[in-house]
Amino acid sequence: MPSLYAKWCRAHPYDASMANLRLARSSPNYQPPRPFRCKDEAYMIRRFVFQWFTCQGYKPSGRSWAKQLGISNAWLVKLCHEFAADPSEMLQAQIAEGDPKFADLERAREGSHEMRQRGELRPTRYRQWKRLRREERAYVKNRRLKAEAEIPFGRQWKRRMRANRNMPKSQRAQPTGYAVC
């Protein structure tokens, strides 16, 4: 539907969305989004990413490193850009605390789990729900296609017949379950 307003008085979509965001944040009902993980876990992940970023010689790919840490590749790249711009904070932490230890990361993850149980962090079920839903859709689709392939005059059979229309009769695909006369 075209806009009711003249072009000269319409706001740019970005400007309009920023105005809406300002309005929402100024509302008394606004609550900032909860973090994904506790600060200790985020700090330990930053230290592991910095160790990966500064290591010499062989190192795994960024995606595999992000997967091992349980973070997104986008966040790993963002942290690498931060470290390239100003590595001083992480260098000081490296000098003061040494190499990060996996036990410290596990302890921080336990803290995140406890905070999530108390409702202080975002729940992780949404990602699991999306993955399960995607898998269920694929299963249903495959089951439907398999069932249609078994029906003699189903959708798949009609597609095969249309595709084979220009072939000689001897090379055409035959429906399953019928004898060729």
N, C-alpha and C positions, 0 to 999 in steps of 0.2 A: 504494500500500500504506500503510495507516495506521501511525503510529509505534508502536514497541514500548513506548515510555516514556510515563508519565503526563504530562498537559499541564503540571503544575506543575514538573516537573523537566527539561523541554525547554528548550534555549537558543533565543533569538530568532535567525532566520537571519543577520542582520547580525552579531550578536555571535559566532555560530559561525564565520562566514567570517573575521572579524577574528582570532579565536583561531587558526584554521588558518593565516592569513597570518603571525602572530607565530611560530608553530611552524616554518613553512617558512623564515622569515628567520633563525631561530636555528640552523638546520641547518648543518653544516660544508660541505655541498655547494651551499649557496645562492650564486648569483651575481646581482648586481643587473642589471636589463635594460640593454642597450647603448643609447646615445642614437641618435636618428635622424640628427643632423647634428653637426658639430664646433662648438665654442663660438664660434669666430669667425663662422661662418655664422649661428648663432642670434643673435649680437649684431648683425650687420648687418641681419638681418631685423627685429629689434626696432627698430632705428633707422629703417628704411624705414616700418614700421607707425606709429611715432611721428610721422614726417613726414606721413604720410597723416592721422593722427588730429588733428594740430594745424593742417593747412592751411586756409586761408580760401577762400571762393568755391567754384568748381566743383571737385568731386573725384569720382573714380569710386566705384562702389558697393564695399562691403566684400568682397563675394564676388569681384568681378572683380579687385580689388587682391590678394586672397589667391591667386587663381588665377595672376596674373602673378608673384607671389613664389614660387609653388610650395608653398604651405602650406595647411592646412585653414582653413575659415572659422571653425571653433570656436576655433582657436588665436588667430586675429586678434581675435576678440571677447574672449577671455581677456586678451590683451595690452591691449586698449582699457580693460577694467575696471581693470587694474593701473595704467595711465597716469592714469585718472580719479581713482584713489585717491591716488597719489603720483607725480607726474611729475618730481620733483626730480632723480632719477638721470639720466633721459634728457635733461632740460634742460641739465644740466651737460655731458653728452657732446655735445649739440648746440652749446653755446657753445665747448667746447674743440676739437672736430673739424670743425665746420661741417656742411653737408648731406652725407648719405651719397651715395657714388658707386657707380654700377653696376659699375665696374671692381673696386672693393673686394669687392662681393658675389660677382662671378665668381671672384676670387682665393680667397675663402673657400670657394666651392663646389668649386673644384679641390682644396683641402685636405680637404674632406669626402670627395671621390671617392677621394683617396689613402688616407685613413683607412679607408674602406669596403673598399678593395682589400686592406688589411692585416688586415681582420676586426675592427676596433675599433668599427665602427658597425653598426647593424642593416642587413640587406640590403633593397633596395627591391623585390625580385622578387615578394614576396607580393602586393602590390597589383596588379602587372602580371598575375600568375597569376590572381587573382580576376577581373580585367576580361576576360582572354582566355577564362576558363571561362564567364563570363556570356554573352559574345558567341557562344561555341561552342554553348551551350545554346539560345540564341535562333535560331541558324542551323539547328540540328537540328530544333527545333520547327517553324520555318517550312517546312523541307523536308518534314517529315512531313505537315503540314497541306496542302501543295501536292500531295503524292502522294495523299493521301486524297481531295482534291477531284477528282482525275482518275479515281479508281475509281468506277464507276457506282453501286455500292451501299455505298460507304464511310461512315464516321462522319459526315462533313459532309453527305452526301446525305441520310442518315436524319434529321439535325437539320432540314434544310430541309423535308423532307416532314412532319415532326411540326409544325413551325411553320406550315406552309401547310394543315394539315388542315381548318381551318374556312373557308378561302377557296373561292370558286367555282372550278371546274375550269379556266376560261379564264385565271385570274390566278395559278394555282399555278406554282411554279418547276419546270421540267422537268429531268430529268437530262441532262447533256451527252452527246452521242454517239448519242442515240436520236431517232428521228423521232416526232413527235406524230401519233397516228392519229385 
